[in-house]
Amino acid sequence: MIKKVMEQDNYRYYSYAETLSLMQEDAINELRKMAESGNINAQFRLGVHYQGINWETWQWGDVRDAERAAYWYLQAAEQGDGAAQCSLSYCYEIGSGVEKNLQKALYWLYKAVENNEVFALRRLGDHYRDGLYPYISKDINKAKEYWKKAAELGNEDARKRLEKIYE
């Protein structure tokens, strides 16, 4: 059942997979086999598992193994998965499982933006709002541009940021 769920290229299946208790060792082993054979969905989901992210809320929980998470994100990111690219970017930004490297963080963030990854669009908008060290200068117009794209794709946080600006 897990294999069938993970072969689907649709996020709602991940939520369903979560209910199948993917945290059980035998399920993780099955997921790992699929990831090792190149299944991009399994690679990303394994990264999420090791990162300890709650899929529904996108909140980080107890990190199980940050290095393994980054490894699996990289595998999926190199195959073009926007969510994995965004997650890997964040790992590089904060130094979770990899050495902190803002240049690599931005590289993967821009790759995710190219794939219209909604969380990447929102995060890039945040970086333009705040400035990201020496790499991105503050630019509220650029921030609004990325937030608008994210909001159009359904990101509620981006929509709220835009509303706050226009109040």
N, C-alpha and C positions, 0 to 999 in steps of 0.2 A: 504494500500500500504506500509506503514512504517513497519508494522509487517512482511510482505512478504520479504521486503528488509533486515530487521534485522535478519531474520532467516537464511539467507545465510551466510555461513562461508567463505566469500571471501572479501578481502579488497576493491575491486572495487565497491562492493555494498555500502560500506560506503560513497564513494564519491558521488554515486548516491543519497544516503539518504541525504547527505548534500544539494543537490539541491532541495530536497523536503521540505526545510525549517524546519529542525528539531528543530530550535530555537523557533518555535511557541509553545505556551503553550500546546495546545491540543496534539501536536506531542510528546512533552516531557512527558506528562502524559501517553501516550500510551507506550512510551519507558520505562518509570518507571515501569509500570505494567508488562511488559515483563521481565525487570531486576529483579523485586521482585519475579517473578515466576521461576527464575533461569536461564534465557537465558543469556549465557555467552557473546554473541555478544552485546546484549543490555546493559549489565552491563558495558562492556568496553566502548561502545560508550557514555553511560551516563557519565562515568568518563571523557572522552574526552570533552564532552559538558561543564561540570562544570569546567574543567581545562581551557577551552577557547583555546584549541589547534586547529590550522588550519590543517586539515587533510592532505591537499596536500603538505604543506611545513614542517609540524611538528614543526612549530614555535609557541611558546606560545604567546597568545594574552592577552586580558583582562580576568583575572581569575574571573569566576562567583561565585564559591563557592569551595574553595580548600579542605575543610573538606569533602564535599560530593564527590568531585572527588576522593580523597584518599579512601573513603569508597567503592565506586563502583569499583575502581581498585582492592581493596582487595578482593571483592566478586569474581571478574573474575580471579584474580591471584590465589586464593585458588583452583579454578577449573582447573588450569593449563594453562591459557591463557598467552602466552609469552609476548605479547605486553602490557598486563596489569601488568605483573610482572616487566617489564622494566620501565613502567611509575610509578608504585608504588615505585620502587627502587629510581627513581629520586626524588619523593616526599620526601622520607626519607633522601636523600642526602642533599637536600636544605631546608628541613623543611617546605614543602608546604602542609598544611592541616593536618600534623602530626608533632609530635616533631622530630626535627632533630636527626637521629640515624644512624650513618655510618655502624654499624654492621647489622642492619636490611636492610639498603640500599644494602649492599653487598650480604646478603642472597637472596634478591629478584632478584638482578642482576644475580647471579649465577644460580638461578632457570630459569630465562629467557634465559640465555646462554645454559642451558641444552635443552631448547626448540628450539635452533637455531634461536632465535629472533635476527634479523640482527642488529638492533640498540643497543641491549645489547652487542653483540659481539664487535661492534665498540667502545662503551663506555668503556668496560672492557679493550680493547686495549689502549684507552686513559689513563685510570687509571694506567696501567702498564708503559706507557710512562712517565707519570708525577709523579707517586707515589700517593697513596691516604692515606694521613695522616699516622697513624701507621699501617694501615691494609694491604696495598699493597706496596711493595718496588718497586722502579724503576727497570724495566727489559725490555729493548728494544726488546729482542728476544721474550718474551711473548707477548709484544705489537704487534709485527709483526705477530705472530701466530693468534691472535684474529682478527687483521685487515684483514689477508688473508682470514680467514673463512667468515668474513663479506663481503669482496669484491667478493668472489665466489658466495655469495648469492645476489649480485647486489648492494651493498652499495657503492655509488660513493665516499663518503667522506673517507671511509676506503681505497679504491683504491688510492685516491690522497695522503693519508698519506704514503702508501707504496711507491709510486713513489717518494715522497719527500725524503724518507730515502735512496733510491737507486740512487738518482741523484749524 
